[in-house]
Amino acid sequence: MPQPLFYLFVAVMLGFGAAVVLLRNPVSSALSLVVSFAGLAALYVSLNAYFAGVLQVLVYAGAVMVLFLFIIMLMDIREEQRRRINKVAVVGGAALVVGFVVQLGGVLSGYEAGRKPLDRVPLQLSEAAAERRAAGNVSPGITADLERGTLPDTKLVGEALFTRYHLQLQMVGVLLLVATVGVIVISRREDRVVSGRGE
Amino acid sequence: MDWFLVLSSLIKISGFTFLVILPFVALSSLAERKVSAYIQDRVGPNRVGVPLTIFGAKKDFPLFGLIQPLADGLKFILKEDLTPKHVRKFYFWLAPALTMVPALLTCAVIPFGSYMNIGGREVKMVIADLNVGPLFTFAIASLGVYGIVLAGWASNSKYPFLGGVRSSSQMISYEIALGLSVVPVLMVFQELNLGMIVEEQDKNGWLLLPLWGEGLSWQRWALLLPMGISFVVFTIAMFAETNRMPFDLPECETELVAGYHTEYSSMKFAMFFLGEYAAMIIGSGLIVTLFLGGWSIPFLPTAELAKTTWWMGLLHMGCFLTKVAAFIFFFMWVRWTLPRFRFDQLMRLGWVFFFELALANVFLTALILMIVKR
């Protein structure tokens, strides 16, 4: 990605990210977060991570934030706008940001590989393909893509998830199922209490 | 900088969106009236043509009413653009654009043709040849709900708000069925690049019509059942996603006046209208690409020929547009045939039936693939 585009998307991401906190109208905040996610997705794409970029839009901007907006629209916005600024929260938040920046600086200063500009580290696709062939060519689709000179990022993520991390994947799946069942149980119970009161 | 690439991309973008999709939108609004008239045993718009009478001639030149979309557009532009006092102005103005733009953006990854040989170079007839094609379409299409939700909310009145709420719950629910129903298709192709999916179908038979190449093997025929289920679920979910009849609950006039666009007038209303038709066209394009072979001509694998000649590419484009037009006709046929669902029926259908069916279909496909591939 050309540098001006990088700075444009960083500006979009950070600017709208700040707007999320600064704007008083909750709907504006939610929509600013969506635009911020779009900038983040563009940065992922610039790193050749198309899958991560698309998922950022699909899951966060397209599904999670729609639900957020849905809930916000059902609230009374005027009351939200009148609310006073909580000074303790502002100070605490600022302290958290400072702490995070210091930590980030510490990590980055110790990370030597990060000093190389990205365009001087070309993707070695054909070498990776040869390596895969030598190792037994487990997923021929990925090898074929690499030999054609494209980075099969989606397939690589899939391969990692379903071979190396399949146990963790299933654990996360069970966790989500439990959460879903829990939500249903809780909402059902609420229902019974209300109808019980009515009797 | 590779000027050939830049120039050809610009031509593809402007050509496909402005010379294909937008005229298609205009023509499908005319076709909708003609089809509805035909189904209801009426004549439909047949008067608007070249207005010779204003130049002093005795009779107009009717042209079968083909100029009707132009007259409609003129009417929309000339009407008073009313912004009611009680709306939230910024979002009220933003919403129509937010419905129109995602609908047009999704066309970037749909291969509308095979190759064109221009000056000895093969040019792929797709705007962005991404390796995440279907996911990109879903991602951008899922942003389309913002336009409708914001329109409903910003209008600050009851009917539009109910329309917006209905629309967001409907689109979120059917996105699940849509996403799950495409998983078996991707499992069969083992590929996420829409261009390569179509080339594969060109060589070995369409997904739903495996009658040539490797498609004649029993392995492919064994997969027909899950692919058929996928096709049905995908198509119906697409109807719900584009808010078309019988799922047009967000703008159902018997209950909600006009739903989310009740407060809109003139060109802002037209933007919603155009957005809906553009979404329908892109949806048809995606269904054709995934299930019905995209640009490929049935029984004639001609992808290689298109790389060396210029006319084969044009023929492929024509083939793609013909299929899309046929599918748009199907959309209209359904609209004027089926009655509207009730909202709770719609939600139950999405969550209790299509969700489970699509999920079971993934496992069925996996099972068949496991037996077949060994």
Interface residues (C-beta under 8 A of the other chain):
Chain A: V27 L31 V34 Y50 F51 V54 L55 V57 L58 A61 G62 A63 V66 L67 L69 F70 M73 L74 G141 D145 T150 L151 P152 D153 T154 K155
Chain B: Y91 L130 N131 V132 L135 F136 F138 A139 I140 S142 L143 V145 Y146 V149 L150 W153 F161 G164 V165 S168 S169 M171 I172 E175 Q190 E191 L192
